[in-house]
Amino acid sequence: MSPADLVREPGPFATVLLDASHDTEDALDLARQRWRAAAEGLAEAGADPSSIAHLERAWTEDLPPRGRAGRLMVADSSRVLLDVLLPSPPDQPQSRYGVLPYVLPALAAGQAPPHVVLVVDSTGMDYRVVTSDGTAEDTVRGEDHPVHKIPGGGWSHLSMQRRVEETVRRTMRTAADTAAEVARGAGARLVAVAGEVQSRAALCAELPESLHAVELDAGSRSAGADEQRLEAEVARALAEIDAADHLADLDHFREQTGVRAVDGLPDVVEALRAGNAELLLMPMDIDGTAWVTPGAPETISLESGDVECRLDECLPAAALAVSARVRVVGPEIDLRDRVGVLRRYA
């Protein structure tokens, strides 16, 4: 379930934010210790036993891959509703129980934009398309002809080498046509091209210039390829896109100051209540509370309401409820009350 869908659920919600790193010999013992502390925190916060049990089952059964990571999990009494692996551990573990889920860490980590990962060699291409709806994988196979040049001399060898080169060119054209089609269909922000050096260069040369294609020095179609390295390279390329988007959002907000951009908690809450919000800017560590109606966080109010909850829960929930984006910011932008909103209209 996406965070935007989650904030519409009636709750109440049990939320844990934990260090899920698996990079030491005693990682499993540490994981058990972290969960025991989290479960105690949930019980102290009043979480129901069934919610805690669902989270415990997910924590113990689905161990993350090796490396440093954080993990955000949200459950109600019937099931786990959100389970997100974060790129780094949190500064402090958290256990919460309340009328709204704590989704801000997931929003801060960012959702990977639609992208396509291509792993290519002279015989074909494996590709993966990633969108908000999930992941799809497939393969483009080259022609069943020789694709490797044969050392030697003479006209017969030269003719064979030319046939090999033409076969590879046709394979790259077919692969590029398929990649362009799936990238456009997914609205991909990134086309990451990995694999054999010569083949990926040839494939990039065939791709339309309108696609944002990046060569990665990783990946192979052979068995036993280093998938972790490829994933790390893809994550790095996506992080560069997110960093550029972050700067663009801040620049746009500054340009719209006095027009559509407002800051300060009262004005931000007013825009969220009116559904007049395109982008919410807020920090991770905001203090304070507001009032909401469970299942309808766009009813957020600073004065009164059904239930009082934390600002770091109700502000992002209200933004998601009115289809606004959330951008976690720090001291790089000066905002009254540390919050701002870009309204849809002045």
C-alpha positions in Angstrom: 0.0 0.0 0.0 1.3 3.4 -0.9 1.6 6.2 1.8 -1.1 8.1 0.0 -3.5 5.2 0.3 -2.4 4.4 3.8 -3.4 7.8 5.3 -7.0 7.2 4.2 -7.3 4.0 6.3 -9.2 4.3 9.5 -6.4 3.1 11.8 -5.3 3.1 14.5 -1.7 2.4 13.4 1.3 0.8 14.9 4.5 2.2 13.4 8.1 1.3 13.9 11.2 2.9 12.4 14.3 0.8 13.0 17.9 0.2 12.1 17.8 -2.8 9.7 21.5 -3.0 9.0 22.9 -6.4 8.2 26.6 -5.7 8.0 28.2 -7.4 11.0 28.6 -11.0 12.3 26.1 -10.4 15.1 23.5 -8.8 12.8 20.8 -11.3 13.7 21.3 -10.9 17.4 21.2 -7.1 17.0 18.0 -7.5 14.9 16.3 -9.4 17.7 17.4 -6.8 20.3 16.1 -4.0 18.2 12.7 -5.7 17.8 12.4 -6.4 21.5 12.9 -2.7 22.3 10.5 -1.7 19.5 7.8 -4.1 20.8 8.2 -2.8 24.3 7.8 0.7 23.0 4.6 -0.2 21.1 3.1 -1.9 24.1 3.9 1.2 26.2 2.2 3.4 23.6 -1.0 1.3 23.8 -0.7 -0.7 20.6 -2.9 -3.7 20.4 -1.2 -7.2 20.5 -2.4 -8.2 17.0 -0.7 -5.1 15.4 2.5 -5.9 17.2 2.4 -9.5 16.2 1.9 -8.6 12.5 5.0 -6.3 12.6 7.1 -8.9 14.5 6.3 -11.5 11.8 7.3 -9.2 9.0 10.5 -8.2 10.9 11.7 -11.7 11.6 10.6 -13.4 8.3 11.8 -10.8 5.8 15.4 -10.0 6.5 16.8 -7.2 4.4 19.9 -7.7 2.1 23.4 -7.2 3.5 24.5 -3.6 4.1 23.3 -0.6 6.1 19.6 0.2 6.0 16.6 1.5 7.9 13.2 0.0 7.8 9.7 1.6 8.3 6.8 -0.6 9.0 3.1 0.2 9.7 0.4 -2.2 10.7 -3.2 -2.1 11.9 -4.9 -4.9 13.8 -5.4 -7.0 10.6 -2.1 -6.8 8.6 1.1 -5.0 7.8 0.1 -2.0 5.6 3.5 -0.5 4.8 7.0 -2.0 4.8 9.7 0.2 3.3 13.5 -0.4 3.3 15.3 3.0 3.7 18.7 3.8 2.3 20.2 4.5 5.8 19.4 3.7 9.4 17.4 6.3 11.4 19.2 8.5 14.0 16.9 7.2 16.6 14.5 4.1 16.6 10.8 5.0 17.0 7.7 3.1 18.1 4.4 4.9 17.7 0.7 4.1 18.0 -2.0 6.5 17.0 -4.8 7.6 14.6 -2.3 8.4 11.8 0.6 6.4 10.4 4.1 8.0 10.5 5.0 8.0 6.8 7.5 11.0 6.7 10.6 8.8 6.7 9.4 7.0 3.6 8.6 10.4 1.9 12.0 11.7 2.9 13.7 8.7 1.3 11.8 9.5 -1.8 10.0 7.1 -4.2 12.1 6.1 -7.1 10.8 7.8 -10.2 9.8 5.5 -13.1 12.9 4.1 -14.7 14.3 1.4 -16.9 17.4 -0.7 -16.3 19.0 -2.4 -19.3 21.7 -5.0 -19.1 23.1 -5.7 -22.5 25.7 -7.8 -24.4 26.2 -8.7 -28.0 23.5 -11.5 -27.9 20.7 -9.5 -26.4 19.3 -7.4 -23.5 17.6 -8.1 -20.2 15.5 -5.2 -19.0 13.5 -4.1 -15.9 10.8 -1.5 -15.9 10.1 0.1 -12.5 7.0 2.3 -11.9 4.7 3.0 -9.0 2.6 0.0 -10.0 5.5 -2.4 -9.6 8.3 -4.0 -11.6 8.2 -5.9 -14.9 11.1 -7.8 -16.5 11.7 -9.3 -19.9 14.5 -10.2 -22.4 15.3 -9.2 -26.0 17.2 -11.9 -27.7 19.5 -11.4 -30.7 19.5 -13.5 -33.9 20.7 -17.0 -33.8 23.8 -16.3 -35.8 27.5 -15.9 -34.8 28.0 -12.8 -32.7 31.7 -13.2 -31.9 34.5 -12.3 -34.3 36.9 -15.1 -35.3 40.6 -14.3 -35.3 42.4 -15.0 -38.5 42.9 -13.6 -42.0 41.6 -14.0 -45.5 38.4 -13.1 -47.3 36.3 -15.7 -45.5 37.3 -14.4 -42.1 36.6 -10.8 -43.2 33.2 -11.8 -44.5 32.4 -13.6 -41.3 33.5 -10.6 -39.2 31.2 -8.3 -41.2 28.3 -10.6 -40.7 29.0 -10.7 -37.0 29.1 -6.9 -36.9 25.8 -6.6 -38.8 24.1 -9.2 -36.6 25.2 -7.3 -33.5 24.0 -4.0 -35.0 20.6 -5.4 -35.7 20.4 -6.8 -32.2 21.3 -3.4 -30.7 18.7 -1.7 -33.0 16.0 -4.1 -31.9 17.0 -3.7 -28.2 17.0 0.1 -28.5 13.6 0.1 -30.1 12.2 -2.1 -27.3 13.9 0.1 -24.7 12.5 3.3 -26.1 9.0 1.9 -26.3 8.9 0.6 -22.7 10.6 3.8 -21.4 8.0 6.0 -23.0 5.2 3.8 -21.9 6.4 4.0 -18.3 7.2 7.7 -18.4 10.7 6.8 -17.4 12.9 9.6 -15.9 16.0 7.4 -16.3 17.2 4.7 -18.7 20.2 3.0 -17.0 22.3 1.0 -19.4 24.6 -1.6 -17.9 26.5 -4.6 -19.1 29.2 -5.3 -21.7 31.1 -2.1 -22.4 31.0 -2.1 -26.3 27.4 -3.3 -26.3 26.1 -0.7 -23.9 27.9 2.1 -25.9 26.3 0.7 -29.1 22.9 0.6 -27.5 23.1 4.1 -26.2 24.0 5.3 -29.7 20.8 3.8 -31.0 18.5 5.3 -28.2 16.6 8.5 -29.0 18.2 11.6 -27.6 14.9 12.5 -25.9 15.5 9.7 -23.3 17.7 10.4 -20.3 20.1 7.5 -20.8 23.1 6.9 -18.4 25.8 4.3 -18.9 26.6 2.3 -15.7 30.0 0.7 -15.2 28.3 -2.4 -13.7 26.1 -5.3 -14.5 26.3 -8.5 -16.6 24.0 -11.0 -18.2 26.2 -13.8 -17.1 25.3 -16.0 -14.1 26.7 -14.9 -10.8 26.8 -11.2 -11.8 27.2 -8.7 -9.0 23.6 -7.6 -8.6 24.3 -5.5 -5.5 26.8 -3.4 -7.4 24.4 -2.8 -10.2 21.6 -1.8 -7.7 24.0 0.6 -6.0 24.8 2.2 -9.3 21.1 2.5 -10.2 20.4 4.0 -6.8 23.2 6.5 -7.3 21.8 7.7 -10.6 18.3 8.0 -9.2 19.7 10.0 -6.2 21.2 12.5 -8.6 17.8 13.0 -10.2 16.2 13.4 -6.8 18.9 16.0 -5.8 18.2 18.0 -9.0 14.5 17.8 -8.3 15.1 19.0 -4.7 16.9 22.1 -6.0 14.3 22.7 -8.6 11.5 22.6 -6.0 13.3 25.1 -3.8 14.0 27.4 -6.7 10.4 27.3 -7.8 9.1 27.9 -4.3 11.4 31.0 -4.0 10.3 32.3 -7.4 6.6 32.0 -6.3 7.1 33.8 -2.9 4.3 36.3 -2.5 2.3 34.7 -5.3 1.6 31.0 -4.7 4.2 30.2 -2.1 3.4 30.8 1.5 5.1 29.8 4.8 4.1 29.7 8.4 2.0 27.0 10.1 -1.4 28.9 9.9 -1.1 29.6 6.2 0.1 26.0 5.5 -2.7 24.4 7.4 -5.3 26.7 5.7 -4.0 25.7 2.2 -4.1 22.0 3.2 -7.7 22.3 4.5 -8.7 24.0 1.3 -7.0 21.3 -0.9 -5.0 24.2 -2.4 -1.6 22.6 -2.0 0.8 21.3 -4.7 3.9 21.0 -2.6 4.5 20.9 1.1 8.0 21.8 2.5 8.7 20.6 6.0 11.6 19.3 8.2 11.9 15.8 9.7 12.2 17.1 13.2 9.2 19.4 13.6 7.5 19.7 17.0 3.9 20.5 17.9 0.4 19.1 17.3 -2.7 19.6 15.3 -6.2 18.2 15.2 -7.6 15.8 12.6 -10.5 13.4 11.9 -9.3 9.8 11.5 -9.4 8.7 7.9 -9.7 12.3 6.7 -6.4 14.1 7.5 -7.2 17.0 5.2 -9.5 18.2 8.0 -6.3 19.3 9.8 -6.8 22.2 12.2 -4.7 24.1 14.7 -7.7 24.9 16.9 -9.9 21.9 17.5 -11.0 18.6 16.0 -11.6 14.9 16.7 -8.1 13.8 17.7 -4.9 15.6 18.5 -1.8 14.2 16.8 1.8 15.1 16.0 2.7 17.6 13.2 5.2 15.2 11.7 2.3 12.8 11.2 -0.7 15.0 10.3 1.1 17.5 8.0 2.4 14.9 5.5 -0.9 12.9 5.8 -3.0 16.0 5.0 -0.7 16.7 2.0 -1.0 13.2 0.7 -4.8 13.3 1.2 -5.0 16.3 -1.2 -2.6 14.9 -3.7 0.2 17.3 -2.8 3.9 16.2 -2.9 6.0 16.4 0.3 9.6 17.6 0.2 11.6 17.2 3.4 13.9 20.3 3.8 16.5 21.6 6.2 18.3 24.9 6.8 18.9 25.3 3.0 15.6 27.3 2.9 14.4 29.8 5.5 10.7 29.2 6.3 8.5 30.7 9.0 7.6 28.0 11.5 9.9 25.8 9.3 7.1 24.9 7.0 5.9 26.2 3.6 3.4 25.3 0.9 3.3 25.9 -2.8 -0.4 26.5 -3.5 -2.1 25.3 -6.7 -3.5 28.8 -7.2 -2.9 32.2 -5.6 
